[in-house]
Amino acid sequence: MDIEQFNFHLPEHLIAQKPLENRSGSRLLVLQPKTGEIVHDTFQNIGAYLRPGDCLVVNDSKVIPVRLFGVKRSTGAKIEILLLHETEAKDHWEALVKPARKIKQGDEIVFGNGELIATCTEVKAEGARILHLTYDGIFLEVLDKLGEMPLPPYIKEKLDDKDRYQTVYAKEEGSAAAPTAGLHFTESLLESLQQSGIHIASVTLHVGLGTFRPITADKIEDHVMHAEFYRLAEENARLLNNVRDEGGKIIAVGTTATRVLETVAAKFDGVFKEDSGWTDIYIYPPYTFRAIDGLITNFHLPKSTLLLLISALAGRDLIFKAYEEAIRNEYRFFSFGDAMFILPVDRLIDK
């Protein structure tokens, strides 16, 4: 399938540069995939489209400040790095380095007053390097002091409060980008949903910067998906199986939670089990979903793997109809933008 079928024009002013003051005050486009019906609402009313016994599945990964500015020890040249993920060797990270040509094997980069030193141990393609990090104290505390949040390239404005690029339930540190569908939830909204009989399960997927990369292959089948670390704990697997057995719907909050659930379901023949590892699952049309019934998600970039995933769930034509309506109604797009709820196929919208 040609990737140009998943391209569209987005007016630049619709790219949200800052989060709303009130997380749950964002707009919500509700899409019924069987009838094609579209309803406009606000995220605060998400509970109107859920039923007691349903289960929301959130990604509890926490963004760490992995953007660092330092100097090359031998020359004093300014160097920027983005830590992507830790390798199997402790304190060895794959990172993007700018300007990459200045860092070769054996070179050292110094950050702060020497609290963190990165030594290049391997040169990889496309500006990537393997860096061995040495530091005093606790790594995450050093990172919190020296690093910045790695905001997506389409966000040009500085973020005043870095907590606004975290979900309220984020706890497992390791992401280079936020699982943004969850940014709309407040603690009080989650509490009210639980009081009305909605279950909340969590998974962990540490989001990599590959999530922002558009597909460059002409054919979607030729794209090579990036791998990310995931975990599904035993108690959450048990909850998900119980929800399914009792007829509830499994609603993923975001494409990252979707990828964990579909990875596990594919591995264990549709059953949820405790599991962890690396997934490079690539979901594009046509695809038969085995884990999720519905999806809460943001509005995505043209020609992105995220757009392909939601097109696999609701159909390309219906997704593009919804996106055209969202653009016409000036919805806010991308990480700090508004939300879409793709309902389960058999759940009609109450009049």
C-alpha positions in Angstrom: 0.0 0.0 0.0 1.3 3.5 -0.9 2.2 5.7 2.0 0.8 8.7 0.2 -2.7 7.3 0.9 -2.0 8.3 4.5 -0.8 11.9 3.8 -2.9 15.0 4.6 -2.5 18.7 4.9 -2.7 20.2 8.4 -2.8 24.0 8.8 0.2 24.9 11.0 -1.9 26.8 13.5 -3.7 23.6 14.5 -0.5 22.1 15.9 -0.9 22.6 19.7 2.1 24.3 21.2 1.1 24.2 24.8 -1.1 22.0 27.0 -4.5 23.4 28.1 -4.7 24.8 31.6 -7.2 22.1 32.5 -6.1 18.6 31.2 -9.6 17.2 30.8 -10.9 20.4 29.2 -9.7 19.3 25.8 -12.1 18.5 23.0 -13.2 14.9 22.2 -14.2 13.5 18.8 -16.1 10.3 19.3 -16.1 7.9 16.3 -18.4 5.0 15.9 -16.6 2.7 13.4 -19.6 0.6 12.3 -22.0 3.5 11.5 -19.5 6.2 10.8 -21.2 8.5 13.2 -19.2 11.3 14.7 -20.0 13.2 17.9 -18.2 16.3 19.3 -17.8 16.5 23.0 -15.3 17.4 25.7 -12.9 14.9 27.4 -14.4 15.5 30.8 -17.4 13.6 29.5 -15.5 10.5 28.4 -17.4 8.4 31.0 -20.6 8.9 28.9 -19.2 6.5 26.3 -18.0 3.9 28.8 -20.0 1.2 30.7 -19.5 -0.4 34.1 -17.2 -3.4 33.6 -15.2 -1.7 30.9 -11.4 -1.4 31.4 -9.2 1.5 30.5 -5.6 0.4 29.9 -3.0 3.2 30.6 0.7 3.3 29.9 2.4 4.2 33.2 5.8 5.0 31.7 7.4 8.3 32.9 9.3 10.6 30.6 12.9 11.2 31.8 14.9 14.4 30.8 17.1 12.7 28.2 18.1 15.8 26.2 21.6 16.9 27.4 24.0 19.6 26.4 27.7 19.1 26.9 31.1 19.7 25.5 33.6 17.4 23.8 36.5 17.1 26.3 39.3 17.3 23.8 38.1 20.4 21.9 35.4 22.1 23.9 33.0 21.8 21.0 29.3 22.0 22.0 27.5 18.6 21.7 23.8 17.8 22.2 22.7 14.2 22.9 19.3 12.5 23.1 19.4 9.3 25.1 17.2 6.7 23.4 17.4 3.6 25.5 19.7 1.7 27.8 21.3 -1.3 26.1 21.7 -4.7 27.8 25.1 -3.5 29.3 24.6 -1.4 32.4 25.1 2.4 31.9 25.5 2.0 28.2 22.9 3.9 26.2 22.1 4.3 22.5 21.9 8.0 21.8 21.5 10.5 19.0 24.4 12.9 18.9 24.5 16.4 17.2 26.7 17.2 15.4 27.4 13.4 15.1 30.6 13.9 12.9 32.4 15.3 15.9 32.0 12.3 18.1 34.0 9.2 17.2 34.9 6.0 19.2 36.8 6.9 22.3 35.7 10.5 22.5 34.4 11.9 25.8 31.5 14.4 26.3 31.4 16.3 29.6 28.1 17.5 31.1 27.6 20.1 33.8 30.7 20.4 36.0 31.7 16.8 35.2 28.8 15.2 37.1 28.2 13.1 34.0 30.6 11.9 31.4 29.7 10.0 28.2 32.3 8.0 26.4 31.6 6.8 22.9 32.1 3.1 22.6 30.5 2.5 19.2 29.5 4.5 16.1 26.2 3.6 14.5 24.3 4.9 11.5 22.2 8.1 11.2 23.9 10.0 14.0 23.5 7.3 16.7 26.2 6.3 19.1 26.6 3.9 22.0 27.7 5.9 25.0 29.1 4.6 28.3 27.8 7.0 31.1 29.8 7.5 34.3 28.4 9.7 37.1 28.4 10.4 40.8 25.3 9.5 42.8 21.9 8.3 41.5 21.6 8.4 37.7 18.0 9.7 37.5 18.9 12.5 40.0 21.9 13.5 37.9 19.7 13.4 34.8 17.0 15.4 36.4 19.6 18.1 37.3 21.3 18.3 33.9 18.7 17.1 31.4 15.8 18.7 29.6 12.5 17.1 28.4 12.8 16.0 24.8 9.8 17.7 23.4 8.7 16.7 19.9 10.2 18.6 17.0 6.9 20.2 16.0 6.6 21.9 19.4 8.6 25.2 19.1 7.6 26.9 22.4 9.3 26.2 25.7 7.4 24.2 28.2 7.0 26.2 31.5 6.0 23.2 33.7 7.7 19.9 32.7 5.1 18.0 34.7 2.6 18.9 32.0 4.5 16.5 29.7 3.7 13.7 32.2 0.5 11.8 32.8 -0.8 12.0 36.3 -0.2 8.2 36.7 3.3 8.1 35.3 5.7 6.1 37.6 8.0 3.8 35.6 10.9 6.0 34.4 12.3 5.4 31.0 10.4 7.2 28.2 11.9 9.7 25.8 8.4 10.9 24.9 5.1 11.0 26.7 2.2 8.6 26.0 0.2 11.6 25.1 -3.4 10.1 25.0 -3.1 9.9 28.8 -2.4 13.6 29.3 -6.1 14.4 29.2 -6.8 12.5 32.4 -6.9 14.1 35.8 -6.8 12.3 39.1 -10.4 13.3 39.8 -11.6 12.1 36.4 -10.0 8.7 36.9 -11.4 8.5 40.4 -15.0 9.3 39.2 -14.7 6.7 36.4 -13.6 4.0 38.9 -16.5 4.9 41.2 -18.9 4.3 38.2 -17.5 0.8 37.7 -14.8 1.4 35.2 -11.6 -0.7 35.8 -8.2 0.9 35.3 -5.3 -1.4 34.3 -1.7 -0.4 33.5 1.0 -1.5 31.2 4.5 -0.1 30.7 6.0 0.8 27.3 9.0 3.1 27.3 8.3 5.4 24.3 11.3 6.0 22.0 11.9 9.0 19.8 11.1 6.7 16.8 7.5 7.4 17.5 7.9 10.9 15.9 9.6 9.6 12.7 7.5 9.7 9.6 7.5 6.7 7.3 10.0 7.3 4.5 9.4 4.1 2.5 7.1 4.5 -0.5 5.3 1.3 0.5 4.0 1.0 4.1 5.0 -2.7 4.1 8.7 -1.7 3.7 8.9 0.4 6.8 11.2 -1.0 9.6 9.6 -0.4 13.0 11.6 0.7 16.0 11.7 -1.5 19.1 10.6 -0.4 22.6 10.7 -2.1 26.0 7.3 -3.2 27.5 6.0 -4.9 30.6 2.6 -6.4 31.6 2.4 -7.3 35.2 0.6 -10.4 36.4 -2.2 -8.6 38.3 -3.0 -6.5 35.3 -3.1 -9.5 33.0 -5.5 -11.2 35.4 -7.7 -8.1 35.5 -7.8 -7.9 31.7 -8.8 -11.6 31.4 -11.5 -11.2 34.0 -12.9 -8.1 32.2 -13.1 -10.0 28.9 -14.7 -13.1 30.6 -17.4 -10.9 32.1 -18.2 -9.1 28.8 -16.5 -5.8 29.5 -14.7 -3.8 26.8 -10.9 -3.3 26.8 -10.2 0.3 25.9 -6.6 1.2 25.3 -5.5 4.7 26.3 -3.1 5.5 23.5 -1.2 3.6 20.7 1.6 2.6 23.1 -0.8 0.7 25.4 -2.3 -0.8 22.3 1.1 -2.1 21.1 1.7 -3.8 24.5 -1.7 -5.5 24.5 -1.5 -6.6 20.9 2.1 -7.9 21.4 1.0 -10.0 24.4 -2.2 -11.3 22.8 -0.3 -12.4 19.7 2.3 -14.2 21.8 -0.2 -16.1 24.0 -3.0 -16.8 21.5 -5.4 -14.0 22.6 -4.9 -14.5 26.4 -3.2 -12.0 28.6 -0.2 -13.2 30.6 2.6 -11.6 32.6 5.2 -10.7 30.1 8.1 -8.2 29.3 10.6 -7.7 26.6 11.1 -5.6 23.5 8.4 -5.2 20.9 8.6 -3.9 17.3 5.0 -4.8 16.5 3.9 -2.8 13.4 0.2 -2.4 13.1 -1.2 -1.3 9.7 -4.2 -2.1 7.5 -5.3 -4.8 7.2 -4.8 -6.1 10.8 -7.0 -8.2 13.0 -7.0 -6.8 16.6 -6.9 -9.5 19.3 -6.6 -7.5 22.4 -8.4 -4.2 22.3 -12.0 -3.2 21.6 -11.7 0.6 21.5 -9.0 3.3 21.6 -8.6 6.7 23.1 -5.9 8.6 21.2 -4.7 12.0 20.0 -4.7 13.3 16.4 -1.5 12.1 14.7 1.1 13.2 12.1 0.6 12.5 8.4 2.4 9.4 7.2 3.1 8.1 10.7 2.9 4.6 12.1 0.3 6.0 14.6 -2.0 7.0 11.9 -1.6 3.6 10.3 -2.5 1.9 13.6 -5.8 3.8 14.0 -6.6 3.3 10.3 -6.2 -0.5 10.9 -8.7 -0.2 13.8 -11.4 2.0 12.2 -10.6 1.9 8.5 -8.6 4.4 6.5 -11.5 6.2 4.9 -13.4 6.7 8.1 -10.3 8.0 9.9 -9.7 10.5 7.1 -13.4 11.5 7.2 -13.0 12.1 11.0 -9.7 14.0 10.5 -11.3 16.2 7.8 -14.1 17.1 10.2 -11.5 17.7 13.0 -9.6 20.1 10.8 -12.8 21.8 9.7 -13.8 22.3 13.4 -10.2 23.4 14.3 -9.3 20.7 16.7 -5.8 20.9 18.2 -3.4 18.3 16.8 -0.5 16.2 18.1 1.0 15.8 21.6 -0.7 18.7 23.4 -3.8 18.5 21.2 -7.3 17.2 21.5 -8.5 13.5 21.7 -10.4 11.0 19.7 -12.3 8.0 21.0 -12.7 5.1 18.6 -15.6 3.2 20.1 -16.0 -0.6 20.1 -17.7 -1.7 16.9 -20.8 -2.9 18.7 -21.2 0.1 21.0 -23.6 2.6 19.5 -23.7 6.2 20.6 -26.7 6.9 22.9 -28.9 9.6 21.7 
